[in-house]
Structure formats: structure tokens, C-alpha cells
């Protein structure tokens, strides 16, 4: 019962803090004129969104960090090395995304940080992750008990961490193309990981995930169609890297592929499109990521988001079963 109370409180405090901060940040971002630049390759419906404030990830990032620290200070949850790693990655990738958004706005284009600059920052965060992880006795083998997989990776585990963080952050970044799409799917995925974490003995990570779920739901008040604010790279990179971090720390890397299945499909659609175009000299999809393909088919934005949310929910439920039994 105590754990259930903590879980409910975690969601509530995250939601309330995010909803209130949104009331302040949305008008402020408009006043600062941090408007999103829309790609010339998307449809007219998206062109109308140009100028909508971006960097909205701040609305769920700040409440999540403050709420987590509040629960630690009041001894509602214990501070652990795992929680420290999650906060490091969450804040670190938020800073990368913030710099990327800031430079894009300053230059008046979609060009922010260079690929090299992003990678170097991500490498530094991965090194910090690996150092803290190893200092506190983390295992460097990839283990999947039910599949009898046990591969000792040694120092290569650091590269594995980097690969997961970069892959997960880019997956959510690619999916963040329709109002409420990435936010809603992220909330669903973090609910799944919170339940998995709590059931397999990672209470600190589980409670953090629930705070983040509440904060994302508060953000969705302002991000669902028609969006008053976009999360930007500030939010998408932070969410993706944090999701990957939680998968690693709970040793549920394969579960990540299931829970975050829609993000994986969106990313694969881009990769397949590039390869198909190279080999066959024509497109397989009308446009990628996949949500744009449905738009080109004539689907409304809200119908696409609903479809993807339902798909994400089904995969999250499957992921919970897979993750607990793994």
C-alpha cells in the first residue's frame, strides 16, 4: 500500500508541477519568440505551425528533476547510484537538445549543433554513465536469462551504453513530428518501464519514471492538437536517452525494443527508405518517418496520433509481460 501511495503521489506531483509551469512557460516562450522553423518538405498543414514555440521540453524536464530531488530530500525515495545516472543522462541530453534548439532559433533555420558536436557531447555523457556504473559494481555482461544469453562485454559495455543512448534519443527525435505523438508515446512507454522497474526491484527508477509520466501528461495539455508548444530537441533527446538508460540499468534492453516499438518502427522506416532509394532508385514510402506517409495518404493528424498511441499501448502491455518474465 505504501508503494501504491508513492506511485500515485509521484504521478500527481509531476503532473501538477508541469501543468502549472506550462501556464508560465508557454506565454514566456512566445514572448521570447523561440518559434519552430518548419521544413519546406512537409505539407501545408505543417507550414501553418511555423512560429509555434519550441523548447517546450523544459515544461516536463524541470518539474521532473525538482520533484525527484524533493522526494529524495524528504526521504520518500532513496538516492542511489542508478538514480544519479538517470538524472545525469536526463539533464545532460536535455542540455544537448537545448543547445541544438537555441542555435537553430538563433540562425533562423533547422540547423543547430553539428553531428560531430552532438556525438562528442553524447560520448562525454556515456563516459560519465559508465564511470558511475562501474564504480558502483555494475555488471558488464549482457544477460537475457530466458534466452540463455550471457555475453561478457568488458570495456565494450561503454560503447554499448553509447549506442543505446544515441539510438533511443534519435528514435524519439524522429517521431516528434505530429502534435502529441512523441509525448503520448513516451508517457505510455515510461508507464510500462515504471511498472517493470517496480516489479523487478528498482523502486528508485520506478518512482522517477512515474514522476516523468505525470510531467509529460501535464505537458500534453499544451502539446496535443493544436499544439501551443513543441517539446523540441530539448525534450525529445532527453526522453529517448532516459528511456535507454532505464532499459540498461534494469537489464531490459530487449524489452526496450518492444515497449518503444513505435519509435523503432519510425526509425526503421527512415533507414529502409534510404536503402530502398539507393538500391531501387525509387521511394518505398511516400515520406518518412512513417507518420508522414500516413499524412500523404490523406489521414488526419489526430487520427494518425490516435492510431500510433493505440499501437504504443499494445506494445507497452506486451513489453510489461516480456520485461517481467525476462
Protein Blocks (a to p, Z undefined) as FASTA:
>chain_A
ZZmmmmmmmmmmmmmmmmmmmmmmmmmmmmnopacdddfkbcfklmmmgoiaghklmmmm
mmmmmmmmmmmmnomaccdfklmmmmmmmmmmmmmmmmmmmmmmmnopabdcdfklmmmm
mmmmmmmmmmmmmmnopafbdcdfknopacdekjmlmmmmmmmmmmmmmmmmmmmmbghk
lmmmmmmmmmmmmmmmmmnopaklmmmmmmmmmmmmmmmmmmmccdfbdfbjmlmmmmmm
mmmmmmmmnopmkmmmmmmmmmmmmmmmmmmmmmmmmmnopafbfbdcfklmmmmnopaf
klmmmmmmmmmmmmmmmmmmmmmmZZ
